[in-house]
Amino acid sequence: MSILERLNDLIWGFPLLALLLGTHIYFTVKLHFPQRNLFYALKLSLGKADNTEQNLSPFSALATTLAATLGTGNIIGVSTAVALGGPGAIFWCWITGILGMATAYSECYLSVLFRSRRDDGSYVGGPMYVLKNGLHNNKLGSLYAFCTLLAAFGVGCTTQANSVTQAASASFGLSPHLVGIVLALLTAAVILGGVRSIANLCERTVPAISFVYLLGCILLLILYRSVLLDTCVLILKSAFGFRSMAGGMAGAALQHAVRYGIARGLFTNEAGIGTSAIAAAASHVKDPRIQAYVSMTAVFWDTVVMCLITGLVIVANMLYDPASVTGAAETGLTAAAFAHLPYVGNAFLTISLAAFAVTTLIGWSYFGEKATEYLMGKKGIPLYKLAYTIMIYLGAIIPMRLVWESTDLINALMVLPNVLALYCLQKHIRS
């Protein structure tokens, strides 16, 4: 644990943070602010889910991406960002989302452009294929695929299963073993049906779950309305290193706010990591710009909307009821806020977290499957699905802090080859 913490402090220091923010800013300017076309992108994303036999519609690809990104990062990840980086981490997480839309656009554009077509007419792609077909570097492609496989077991399995276990145990007293078994069986029932089964579930459930969760957050913000202005002021002051007090918690130094804000923003929206491009490549759309715009909206919904509103709820509760966060664990700030939700309280949060976790487990299983196919061919997929299902159960019962530190390290390792491909192939990207 100590070694991982030192590695992450080194890797997530100024160089990598500067690389990520610099990449987001560079492609925002180079592509003449693709964020300006957000409403056009949202309109495209809400089009009819006209899947073909072999490939996904743009909406299904987006839903699969959101299934993988909307989850504990938006709920538990934001809590740890505030606990470790102070309220200012919310601002930097939000900035990562705003600027990261341009990076996500670029990743998905290249993924569609350099994807491969199988004999049955289906498409397969992602940063590993961009590295292989675009940069002609199969070794880097294999490295990225291997990291994606590790991330599937970390981000996709263990963080989701463990977060649900903790919430279910606290709210309903359920055994971690029981929760792990149920999650494993539910996920296995879907992923064994293949990409079509995954896409169908994602496009039906993700919008509904997100709407219900946002409704709960809005009700809490109405309850906290008397401190909303102070909440925004505190976040901005803490974001730039000014020390403030909120419920006995000191605003973190600028470095910590930036470090944890960007790290958690990257964890949840994955702009710079490139995994959303794996789903984008499975779309039947021929024009890379259309799918890139659609996939770009995943970052908007995930970080600009969901992480921001969760962060506002957490920090507002710190001002509204300081006693509720005194002594709270790193992952407990969200639960402390939702305890004020009338009638349903933390049961609402537990059910929301479980629903998001199941979709994330399913969405990430697809990313890991494509990485396995790249490394071992289709023959390795059955073994991968079995290992993925087992890891869901194990994730429900292992210590969580180790998983989060490991996830940050894996994310950093995925950023480097993906960003390298973006810069080397930037001349191919059009907005």
GIQUI-V278306 format. One line per field, one symbol per residue. burial: + if it has 16 or more other ideal C-beta (glycine too) atoms within 10 Angstrom, else -. Layout:
burial: ???
//
This chain:
burial: -------+--++---++--++-++-+++--+--++-++--+--++---+-+---+++++++++++++++++++++++++++++++++++++++++++++++++++++++++++++------++++++++++++++-+--++++++++++++++++++++++++++++++-+--+-+--++-+++--++-++---+--++++++-++--++--++-++-+++-++--++-+++-++-+++-+--+-++-+-++-+-++++++++++++++++++++++++++++++--++++++++++++++++++++++++++++++++++--++--+--++++++++-++----+-++++++++++++++++++++++++++++----++--++-+++-+++-++---+--++++++++++++++++++++--+---+-+
//
